[in-house]
Amino acid sequence: MSDDTIRLVTIGRIIRRRGRFLALVTVVGALVGYGASTLVPPRYTTSASVLLPGAWEERELLTQAEIATSSVVVDRAATTLAWRGVSSSELREQVSAKAANGNIIKISGTADTPERAQQLADQVARQFVTFATRIVGDNTDPEAAARLETLRQAVVQTNRRITELADAADPGRTVESVQTRTELEKLRTALREAIEKLDQADPASGKSSKANMVVMGPAARPAGEAPPTRGQLIAGGALLSFLLAVIGHLTAARMSRRLRGEPEITAALGAALLGTVDVAVERSAHRARGRGSRSWLRRLLGIDSRWDIPAPRASGDEASRQLRFRRVCVRLRDLLPAPRRLLVVVPEGDEIALRAAGQLVAEAHGDPSSGSPGSGHSRLRVVTVSVSQPMLPDSDDVSGALVVLSAGSWTAAELAGVAEACADARHEIVGIVLAGPVVARTARSAGQRRHAASPALAVGDGATGGSV
């Protein structure tokens, strides 16, 4: 699993085998979200729109949005509202503004009730319009306006003087009088165009048009809470807890150091693989067994079974499974030059391997050739060894060990400890047998199941089993 790509089938396996645990974690996350919603008071948000007539550039609109949320505007709104227990600094955090299309500034207010949210947005909008209008009026230069007005008066007087000179001239009797009247009319036209350009260039006129800001009606009273609502917090807590639980399972599987491949297992034990055998189990046989409140709680939560191993595959008939055990016995007989007394070492807690060891002993015991003293078969005895504190008994009549285990259950360090225990007891590891769970295709009778399981039960407690 640590080197595999995470696929949807892996997540589906987590949901199937950890369904009850994931459901409990999701419920706990929803309760946490509900608790958070009780600590966070409900909030309501509404907006008021202010229209800015005239031609505005984008940077000017952004400046106006900043002015709308400035401390001057919000402080004036707080003074007008006079809410008890609410300071202007708190109101400043509850007000926002942004520039929208069409020269519109949207001012939003957030409060703990719909009425207060509406009042806040309306009051800030009014204070913004008042403050912005006053800024435009204050920025007009009085001296420049006076000079422009004086210039207009001088232009009017000049225009009047031109009219008087034109009337005094001889009305078209001589060529010189005609030229004089023509020049005076040209001068009058130039003065008229100059005064028009002067009026268009007057900054006060542009500012006055921009200063006519309009509040586009009162803010609408909010009908619902502003996000995050209680439902959103509950759903978010449930979803976050579910995702964290799934990610935690995937992370644990990625960091798992349990050996699954045959080369890794043989390298950890330092012996050759004699073969793999199949053990017929029920589909729920991968669940851990135990007693006590802790085991009961694990079964209740559905975490008493491994999720990171594939489901037992379908197997053939009983004859095909017995053939695998028989082939292992033949390889063991061919491997040893002379018959020996061997310990069948099974890691403690490996139920599949323990059943495989019992069936291996039963198969060797049921071989017709094992009845003769010169048959060449070794005598087998099953023992279990703790992987946390591996220890094997010293026995002068034992000259080797056969390790039987299931793949994906033990780490390299644990298997190395088993190998060291065999070496300390002077038991050479002659081979390794891997056991895998399978689901039988044909149902067997209860008597046949008890007969097949009896060797494992006979040798599972430790000391002796069948021998040949």
C-alpha positions as CSV (number, residue, x, y, z in Angstrom):
1,M,0.0,0.0,0.0
2,S,2.8,2.4,0.8
3,D,4.0,2.3,-2.9
4,D,0.6,2.0,-4.6
5,T,-1.2,4.8,-6.2
6,I,-4.3,5.9,-4.3
7,R,-7.3,5.0,-6.5
8,L,-11.1,5.4,-6.0
9,V,-11.3,1.7,-5.2
10,T,-9.0,2.3,-2.2
11,I,-11.3,5.1,-0.9
12,G,-14.3,2.8,-1.6
13,R,-12.7,0.1,0.4
14,I,-12.2,2.5,3.3
15,I,-15.9,3.5,3.2
16,R,-17.1,-0.1,3.1
17,R,-14.9,-1.4,5.9
18,R,-14.9,1.7,8.1
19,G,-18.4,2.8,7.4
20,R,-19.5,2.8,11.1
21,F,-16.4,4.6,12.2
22,L,-16.6,7.2,9.5
23,A,-20.3,7.7,10.3
24,L,-19.4,8.3,13.9
25,V,-16.7,10.7,13.0
26,T,-19.0,12.6,10.7
27,V,-21.6,12.9,13.5
28,V,-19.0,14.2,15.9
29,G,-17.9,16.8,13.3
30,A,-21.5,17.9,12.8
31,L,-21.9,18.3,16.6
32,V,-18.7,20.4,16.7
33,G,-20.1,22.6,13.9
34,Y,-23.3,23.0,15.8
35,G,-21.3,24.0,18.9
36,A,-19.4,26.5,17.0
37,S,-22.6,28.0,15.6
38,T,-23.9,28.5,19.2
39,L,-20.7,30.4,20.0
40,V,-20.9,32.6,16.9
41,P,-24.0,34.9,17.0
42,P,-26.1,35.1,13.8
43,R,-25.1,37.9,11.5
44,Y,-27.2,39.8,8.9
45,T,-25.9,41.8,5.9
46,T,-27.5,44.2,3.6
47,S,-26.3,46.9,1.1
48,A,-27.2,50.5,0.1
49,S,-26.2,51.9,-3.3
50,V,-24.9,55.4,-4.0
51,L,-24.9,56.7,-7.5
52,L,-22.0,59.0,-8.6
53,P,-23.2,61.0,-11.6
54,G,-20.7,62.3,-14.2
55,A,-17.6,60.8,-15.7
56,W,-15.5,58.9,-13.2
57,E,-12.3,56.9,-13.7
58,E,-11.8,53.6,-12.1
59,R,-9.2,54.8,-9.6
60,E,-11.5,57.6,-8.6
61,L,-14.3,55.1,-7.8
62,L,-11.9,53.0,-5.7
63,T,-10.9,56.2,-3.8
64,Q,-14.6,56.9,-3.1
65,A,-15.1,53.3,-1.9
66,E,-12.2,53.8,0.5
67,I,-13.7,57.1,1.7
68,A,-17.0,55.3,2.4
69,T,-15.4,53.0,4.9
70,S,-13.1,55.6,6.4
71,S,-13.0,56.3,10.1
72,V,-14.5,59.8,9.6
73,V,-17.6,58.5,7.8
74,V,-18.1,55.5,10.2
75,D,-17.5,57.6,13.3
76,R,-20.2,60.0,12.2
77,A,-22.6,57.1,11.5
78,A,-21.8,55.6,14.9
79,T,-22.5,59.0,16.6
80,T,-25.9,59.2,14.8
81,L,-26.9,55.7,15.5
82,A,-25.7,55.8,19.2
83,W,-26.0,52.0,19.7
84,R,-25.3,51.1,23.3
85,G,-22.3,48.8,23.8
86,V,-21.1,49.2,20.2
87,S,-18.1,51.4,19.5
88,S,-17.1,53.0,16.3
89,S,-14.1,50.6,15.9
90,E,-16.5,47.7,16.0
91,L,-18.7,49.3,13.4
92,R,-15.7,49.9,11.2
93,E,-15.2,46.1,11.0
94,Q,-18.9,45.6,10.1
95,V,-18.9,48.0,7.2
96,S,-17.5,47.4,3.7
97,A,-17.8,49.1,0.3
98,K,-17.0,48.3,-3.2
99,A,-17.3,50.0,-6.6
100,A,-19.8,48.4,-9.0
101,N,-20.6,48.9,-12.6
102,G,-22.4,52.2,-13.6
103,N,-20.6,54.5,-11.2
104,I,-22.2,52.9,-8.2
105,I,-20.7,52.5,-4.7
106,K,-22.3,49.6,-2.8
107,I,-22.0,50.1,1.0
108,S,-22.7,46.9,3.1
109,G,-23.5,46.8,6.8
110,T,-23.4,43.7,9.0
111,A,-25.2,43.5,12.4
112,D,-26.8,41.0,14.8
113,T,-30.3,41.8,13.7
114,P,-31.9,42.6,10.3
115,E,-33.1,46.0,11.5
116,R,-29.7,47.1,12.7
117,A,-28.0,45.9,9.5
118,Q,-30.4,48.0,7.5
119,Q,-30.0,51.1,9.7
120,L,-26.2,50.8,9.5
121,A,-26.0,50.6,5.7
122,D,-28.4,53.5,5.3
123,Q,-26.7,55.7,7.8
124,V,-23.2,55.1,6.4
125,A,-24.4,55.8,2.9
126,R,-25.9,59.1,4.0
127,Q,-22.8,60.1,5.9
128,F,-20.7,59.2,2.9
129,V,-22.7,61.4,0.6
130,T,-22.6,64.3,3.0
131,F,-18.8,64.0,3.6
132,A,-18.0,63.6,-0.1
133,T,-20.0,66.6,-1.1
134,R,-18.4,68.7,1.5
135,I,-14.9,67.6,0.3
136,V,-15.7,68.7,-3.2
137,G,-17.0,72.1,-2.1
138,D,-14.0,72.7,0.2
139,N,-11.6,71.9,-2.6
140,T,-12.8,74.8,-4.8
141,D,-10.2,77.7,-4.8
142,P,-11.9,81.0,-4.0
143,E,-9.1,83.1,-5.5
144,A,-9.1,81.2,-8.7
145,A,-12.9,81.5,-8.9
146,A,-12.6,85.3,-8.4
147,R,-10.0,85.7,-11.1
148,L,-12.2,83.7,-13.5
149,E,-15.2,85.9,-12.7
150,T,-13.1,89.1,-13.3
151,L,-11.9,87.7,-16.6
152,R,-15.5,87.1,-17.7
153,Q,-16.5,90.6,-16.8
154,A,-13.6,92.0,-18.8
155,V,-14.6,89.8,-21.8
156,V,-18.2,91.2,-21.6
157,Q,-17.0,94.8,-21.5
158,T,-14.7,94.2,-24.5
159,N,-17.6,92.7,-26.4
160,R,-19.7,95.7,-25.6
161,R,-17.0,98.0,-26.8
162,I,-16.6,96.1,-30.0
163,T,-20.3,96.6,-30.6
164,E,-20.0,100.3,-30.1
165,L,-17.1,100.7,-32.5
166,A,-19.0,98.7,-35.1
167,D,-22.0,100.9,-34.9
168,A,-19.9,104.1,-35.0
169,A,-18.2,103.0,-38.2
170,D,-19.5,104.1,-41.6
171,P,-22.0,101.4,-42.5
172,G,-20.5,100.1,-45.7
173,R,-19.9,103.3,-47.6
174,T,-16.2,102.8,-48.0
175,V,-13.9,99.9,-48.4
176,E,-12.1,100.7,-45.2
177,S,-15.3,100.8,-43.1
178,V,-16.3,97.3,-44.5
179,Q,-12.9,95.9,-43.6
180,T,-13.1,97.5,-40.1
181,R,-16.5,95.9,-39.4
182,T,-15.3,92.6,-40.7
183,E,-12.3,92.6,-38.3
184,L,-14.5,93.6,-35.4
185,E,-16.9,90.7,-36.1
186,K,-13.9,88.3,-36.2
187,L,-12.7,89.7,-32.9
188,R,-16.2,89.2,-31.4
189,T,-16.4,85.6,-32.6
190,A,-12.9,84.8,-31.1
191,L,-14.0,86.3,-27.8
192,R,-17.2,84.2,-27.8
193,E,-15.3,81.0,-28.4
194,A,-12.8,81.9,-25.7
195,I,-15.5,82.4,-23.1
196,E,-17.1,79.1,-24.1
197,K,-13.8,77.3,-23.7
198,L,-13.3,79.0,-20.4
199,D,-16.6,77.8,-19.1
200,Q,-15.9,74.3,-20.2
201,A,-12.5,74.3,-18.5
202,D,-13.8,75.6,-15.2
203,P,-13.0,72.9,-12.6
204,A,-15.7,74.1,-10.3
205,S,-18.4,73.2,-12.7
206,G,-17.1,69.6,-13.1
207,K,-16.8,69.2,-9.3
208,S,-20.2,70.5,-8.8
209,S,-21.6,67.9,-11.2
210,K,-19.7,65.1,-9.4
211,A,-20.7,66.3,-6.1
212,N,-24.4,65.5,-6.8
213,M,-24.2,62.0,-5.3
214,V,-27.5,60.2,-4.8
215,V,-28.5,57.4,-2.4
216,M,-30.5,55.0,-4.5
217,G,-33.2,54.2,-2.0
218,P,-33.0,52.6,1.5
219,A,-31.2,49.3,2.0
220,A,-33.3,46.1,1.8
221,R,-34.0,44.4,5.1
222,P,-32.1,41.0,5.0
223,A,-34.4,38.0,5.0
224,G,-31.7,35.4,6.1
225,E,-28.5,35.1,8.0
226,A,-25.1,36.0,6.4
227,P,-22.8,33.1,5.9
228,P,-21.6,31.1,7.6
229,T,-25.0,30.0,8.8
230,R,-25.7,27.3,11.4
231,G,-26.5,24.8,8.7
232,Q,-23.3,25.6,6.8
233,L,-21.2,25.2,10.0
234,I,-22.8,21.9,10.7
235,A,-22.4,20.6,7.2
236,G,-18.8,22.0,7.0
237,G,-17.9,20.3,10.3
238,A,-19.3,17.0,9.2
239,L,-17.6,17.1,5.8
240,L,-14.3,18.2,7.3
241,S,-14.3,15.4,9.8
242,F,-15.1,12.8,7.1
243,L,-12.3,14.0,4.9
244,L,-9.8,14.1,7.7
245,A,-10.8,10.6,8.7
246,V,-10.3,9.3,5.1
247,I,-7.0,11.2,4.8
248,G,-5.9,9.8,8.1
249,H,-6.5,6.2,6.9
250,L,-4.7,6.9,3.6
251,T,-1.7,8.5,5.5
252,A,-1.5,5.5,7.9
253,A,-1.5,3.1,5.0
254,R,1.2,5.1,3.2
255,M,3.3,5.1,6.3
256,S,2.7,1.4,7.0
257,R,5.9,-0.7,7.0
258,R,4.2,-4.1,6.9
259,L,5.8,-6.3,4.3
260,R,3.6,-7.7,1.4
261,G,6.0,-8.9,-1.2
262,E,7.7,-12.3,-1.2
263,P,11.2,-10.9,-1.8
264,E,10.9,-8.5,1.2
265,I,9.7,-11.2,3.5
266,T,12.4,-13.7,2.5
267,A,15.0,-11.0,2.9
268,A,13.8,-10.2,6.4
269,L,13.8,-13.8,7.6
270,G,16.9,-14.8,5.6
271,A,15.4,-18.0,4.2
272,A,13.9,-19.3,0.9
273,L,10.2,-19.5,0.2
274,L,8.9,-23.0,-0.1
275,G,5.5,-22.0,-1.4
276,T,2.2,-20.3,-0.7
277,V,-0.9,-22.0,0.6
278,D,-4.6,-21.1,0.7
279,V,-6.7,-21.2,3.9
280,A,-10.5,-21.2,3.5
281,V,-12.1,-18.6,5.7
282,E,-15.3,-16.8,6.1
283,R,-15.5,-13.3,4.7
284,S,-15.5,-11.9,8.3
285,A,-12.4,-13.9,9.3
286,H,-10.1,-10.9,8.9
287,R,-11.7,-9.3,12.0
288,A,-9.6,-9.3,15.1
289,R,-10.7,-11.5,18.0
290,G,-10.6,-10.6,21.6
291,R,-12.6,-10.0,24.7
292,G,-13.0,-7.1,27.0
293,S,-14.4,-3.6,26.7
294,R,-11.7,-2.5,24.3
295,S,-12.4,-5.3,21.9
296,W,-16.1,-4.8,22.2
297,L,-15.7,-1.1,21.4
298,R,-13.5,-1.8,18.4
299,R,-16.2,-4.2,17.1
300,L,-18.9,-1.6,17.7
301,L,-17.0,1.0,15.8
302,G,-16.1,-1.4,13.0
303,I,-12.3,-0.9,13.4
304,D,-11.7,-4.5,14.4
305,S,-10.8,-5.5,10.9
306,R,-8.0,-4.6,8.5
307,W,-9.1,-2.3,5.6
308,D,-5.8,-2.1,3.8
309,I,-5.8,-5.7,2.6
310,P,-7.9,-6.9,-0.3
311,A,-10.9,-9.0,0.4
312,P,-10.3,-12.8,0.3
313,R,-10.4,-14.0,-3.3
314,A,-12.5,-16.9,-4.4
315,S,-10.7,-20.3,-4.2
316,G,-11.1,-23.6,-6.0
317,D,-12.3,-26.8,-4.4
318,E,-10.8,-28.5,-1.3
319,A,-8.6,-30.7,-3.5
320,S,-6.8,-27.8,-5.1
321,R,-6.1,-26.3,-1.7
322,Q,-4.8,-29.6,-0.3
323,L,-2.6,-29.9,-3.4
324,R,-0.7,-26.7,-2.4
325,F,0.0,-28.1,1.1
326,R,1.1,-31.4,-0.4
327,R,3.5,-29.6,-2.7
328,V,5.0,-27.7,0.3
329,C,5.6,-31.0,2.1
330,V,7.3,-32.4,-1.0
331,R,9.6,-29.4,-1.3
332,L,10.4,-29.6,2.4
333,R,11.3,-33.3,2.0
334,D,13.5,-32.6,-1.0
335,L,15.2,-29.7,0.7
336,L,16.4,-31.6,3.8
337,P,19.0,-34.3,3.2
338,A,17.8,-36.3,6.2
339,P,14.6,-36.3,8.3
340,R,14.6,-33.7,11.1
341,R,12.5,-32.5,13.9
342,L,11.2,-29.1,12.9
343,L,9.4,-26.3,14.7
344,V,6.6,-24.8,12.7
345,V,7.0,-21.1,13.9
346,V,3.9,-19.0,13.7
347,P,3.8,-15.3,14.8
348,E,1.4,-14.8,17.6
349,G,-1.9,-13.3,16.5
350,D,-1.7,-14.5,12.9
351,E,-4.8,-16.6,12.8
352,I,-4.5,-17.4,9.1
353,A,-0.9,-18.6,9.5
354,L,-1.9,-20.7,12.5
355,R,-4.6,-22.4,10.6
356,A,-2.2,-23.0,7.7
357,A,0.3,-24.5,10.0
358,G,-2.3,-26.9,11.4
359,Q,-3.4,-27.9,8.0
360,L,0.3,-28.4,7.0
361,V,0.8,-30.7,9.9
362,A,-2.4,-32.5,9.1
363,E,-1.4,-33.0,5.5
364,A,2.0,-34.4,6.5
365,H,0.4,-36.6,9.1
366,G,-2.1,-37.9,6.5
367,D,0.6,-38.8,4.0
368,P,0.5,-42.6,3.6
369,S,4.3,-42.7,3.3
370,S,4.8,-41.2,6.7
371,G,4.0,-44.3,8.5
372,S,7.2,-46.1,7.7
373,P,10.3,-45.2,9.6
374,G,12.4,-44.7,6.5
375,S,9.9,-42.5,4.7
376,G,12.2,-39.4,4.8
377,H,9.6,-37.1,6.4
378,S,10.5,-34.7,9.1
379,R,8.6,-34.4,12.4
380,L,6.7,-31.1,12.8
381,R,5.6,-29.3,15.9
382,V,3.7,-26.0,15.9
383,V,4.7,-23.2,18.2
384,T,3.6,-19.5,18.4
385,V,6.1,-16.7,19.1
386,S,5.4,-13.2,20.2
387,V,6.7,-10.6,17.8
388,S,7.1,-8.0,20.6
389,Q,9.3,-10.3,22.7
390,P,10.3,-13.2,20.5
391,M,11.4,-16.3,22.3
392,L,11.6,-19.9,21.3
393,P,12.1,-22.9,23.5
394,D,15.5,-24.7,23.6
395,S,15.1,-28.3,22.5
396,D,17.9,-30.8,21.7
397,D,15.6,-32.9,19.6
398,V,14.8,-30.0,17.2
399,S,17.2,-29.1,14.5
400,G,15.3,-26.5,12.4
401,A,12.4,-24.2,12.0
402,L,9.8,-23.6,9.4
403,V,8.2,-20.2,9.5
404,V,4.6,-19.9,8.4
405,L,3.0,-16.4,8.2
406,S,0.6,-14.3,6.2
407,A,1.7,-11.5,4.0
408,G,0.9,-7.9,4.9
409,S,0.8,-8.5,8.7
410,W,4.3,-7.9,9.9
411,T,7.1,-5.4,9.5
412,A,10.7,-6.1,8.6
413,A,11.8,-5.4,12.2
414,E,9.2,-7.9,13.6
415,L,10.3,-10.6,11.2
416,A,13.9,-9.9,11.9
417,G,13.1,-10.4,15.6
418,V,11.6,-13.8,14.8
419,A,14.7,-14.8,12.9
420,E,16.9,-13.7,15.8
421,A,14.8,-15.8,18.2
422,C,15.3,-18.8,16.0
423,A,19.1,-18.1,15.8
424,D,19.3,-17.7,19.6
425,A,17.5,-21.0,20.1
426,R,19.9,-22.6,17.5
427,H,17.0,-23.4,15.2
428,E,18.0,-22.9,11.5
429,I,15.2,-21.5,9.4
430,V,14.9,-24.1,6.6
431,G,12.1,-22.3,4.7
432,I,9.1,-20.0,4.7
433,V,5.5,-20.7,3.9
434,L,3.1,-17.8,3.1
435,A,-0.6,-18.3,3.9
436,G,-3.4,-16.4,2.3
437,P,-7.1,-16.3,3.0
438,V,-9.5,-17.5,0.3
439,V,-13.3,-18.0,0.2
440,A,-14.3,-21.4,-0.8
441,R,-16.8,-21.6,-3.7
442,T,-18.7,-24.6,-2.4
443,A,-20.2,-24.7,1.0
444,R,-19.0,-27.5,3.3
445,S,-20.9,-29.2,6.1
446,A,-20.3,-28.2,9.7
447,G,-18.7,-31.5,10.4
448,Q,-16.2,-31.1,7.6
449,R,-15.3,-27.6,8.8
450,R,-14.7,-28.9,12.3
451,H,-12.5,-31.7,10.9
452,A,-10.4,-29.3,8.9
453,A,-10.0,-26.8,11.8
454,S,-9.2,-29.4,14.4
455,P,-5.4,-29.7,13.7
456,A,-5.0,-25.9,14.1
457,L,-6.9,-26.0,17.3
458,A,-4.8,-28.9,18.6
459,V,-1.5,-27.2,18.0
460,G,-2.5,-23.6,18.5
461,D,-1.9,-23.5,22.2
462,G,1.6,-24.1,21.8
463,A,3.5,-27.0,22.4
464,T,2.9,-30.0,20.3
465,G,0.9,-31.0,17.2
466,G,0.8,-33.8,14.8
467,S,4.1,-35.2,13.8
468,V,5.4,-37.7,11.2
